[in-house]
Amino acid sequence: MSIEGSQLYRYDPKYLSEIIALFNRTVQVVNRQDYSQLEINEWVQVHPDLDEWHRRLTQTYSLVAISDGKVVGFSNIDANGQIDLLYVLSHMIRQQIGTRLLAELTNYQRHYLQTKIQSVNASITAVPFFEQQGFKVVRKQNNYRRQQNLINYHMVRTIGPEYGSQPVLNGHN
């Protein structure tokens, strides 16, 4: 699936270091508008647990957006319709990459999962994006990491035929 010059692929371990770097950069650049530097410091993973990241991405339906050979976004969804991660490279935001990643997760859910409810624990920064995609805030959540409260919002939507079509990926499915 093309995303304005990008392609979607299933997660492959060869992308892991780029995924973690993208995660850290995005949190540092994009989320700084809504979180303090102390909160960002707790969120960023200076010494990530590579085995945990790999487990998290292999035990879910995980996608990677690639453009010019580089990771520009990634996302995943578990068997219960919970979106765990959806991140886009900071300078590529508002180029439909997040929207297309979410659409592909939704297509997968519609065809392969037993639930029609999709949920996400969205950062303050991500709430407007998910609202534009039809999600509704259910509750504010306190997410403490050491002394810092990384507030997020539990959001849900019901998926229907208007949110996509048969999943089609490039390369290895």
N, C-alpha and C positions, 0 to 999 in steps of 0.2 A: 504494500500500500504506500503510495507516494504522499509525502507531506511537503508540498512545495519544495521539491529538491531533496527531501529526506525520505528514508525508507524505514518501515517498522520491521523488527525482527524479534523472535523469541529470545529471552535472556540466554546468554552464553557466558561462561566464566571468563572468557577473554576480555569481556567488557567491565569486569568488576571494579578495577582500579579507576577507570574513567567514570563509572557510575558514582562511586564514593566521592571522587573529586568534584563532580557536578553537584552532588547533594550539598557538600560543604560550601562551595562557591555560591550556590543559589541561596542558601540560608544566610550567608554573610552579606550578600548584596541585596537580595530582594526583601528578605524578612526584617531587615534592620529598620524599615519604616514603621513597623508595628511592635518590635521587641527591643528591649534595652541591650546594650553590649554585654552585660552580665548574662542575660538570658541566651543571647546568641552563643556566647562562650560555652554554655552548658549544652546547647543543641548540636554544635559542630563536633565532629568526631576526629580529634587530632590523632588518636590511636585506635582506629576502628577494628572491631572484631571481624576479620575477613570471613571466618567460618560462619559466624552468625549472619552476616550479610548474604553470603552464598546460600545458606539454608533458607533464609527468608525469601529469596528470589527463586529458588528451585522448588519450594513447596507451595508456590502460588503460580497463577498464570501471570507471567512477567514479560513485559515488552520493553524494547530499547529502540529509540528513534536515532537513526544514524544519518548524518549529512557529511559529505566529503570525507568519509572514513572516520568521523568523530562522533561520539555520543552527544546528542543535543537534548535528549529527554529520556525518561524512563517511567514506568508505572507498573503496578501489579494489583491483582484482586484475588481474594481467597475464595474457598468453596462456599462461603456464606454470603458472598456479594459485598464483602468489606474491602474497600479500596485502601490499601495500606500506604502506598507511596505513589505520588505523581509529582514529578519535578521536571522542570525545563531549564535549560541553560539561560542565565539571566538576560543576556543580550538577544535571546531568541523568543522571549515572552511576547505574546500578542501576535504570533505568526501562525496560530492555529495548531501548533504541535500538541499542546495540552488537550485541546478539544478533540483532536484526532486520536490521541492515545486513549482518552476516556471513551470515545465512540467505539474503539476496537475492544476495550474491556467490556463494554456494554454488549457488543455483538457476541462476544464469547459467553458472557453470562446468559444471554437470552437463549443460546443454542445448547449450552453444555451444563449449566447449573440448575438446581432445582428451585431457586428463589427468584422472585421478581422484585425484591426490595434490594436497593443498592445503598450502601452507607459509607461514610468517610468521617474521620476525625480531622477536620480542616483547621489549619492555622488561621489566625486572625487575617493574615494577608490573603489566604486562599478562599475565604468565604465568598467574596463577590464572584469569583470564577465559578464556583460550584452553584451559587444561586442562579447564575446565567444559564447553567445546564439543567435547571429544574429541581435542584436540591433545596430542602427546607431545613432550617436550624431546628433541632429538637431540644438541645440543651448546651449550655456553656459548661466546659469541663476544666478543672484545675489539674494540671499535669506537672507535678513537682519533680524537679531534678536537683538534688541536693537542696540548696536554699532558694532556687529560682522556680517560679511558677510560669511554665510555658502554656498559657491559656490556649485552648483550642475549642472547637465547636463540633458536636456530633450532629451530622446532617444526614438526611435520608431522601430518597426518591423512589417511586415505583417506576420500573422500566416497562415500556410498551413498544409496539412496532415503530413508533416515530423516532426511536433512538438508534437506528442503524440497520445493518443488513448482515448477510452471511459473512463470517470472518474470513478475510483473505490477507495472508501475510506474504512477504517476500522471503526467499531463502528457506531456511529450515523452519518448519512449523513445529 
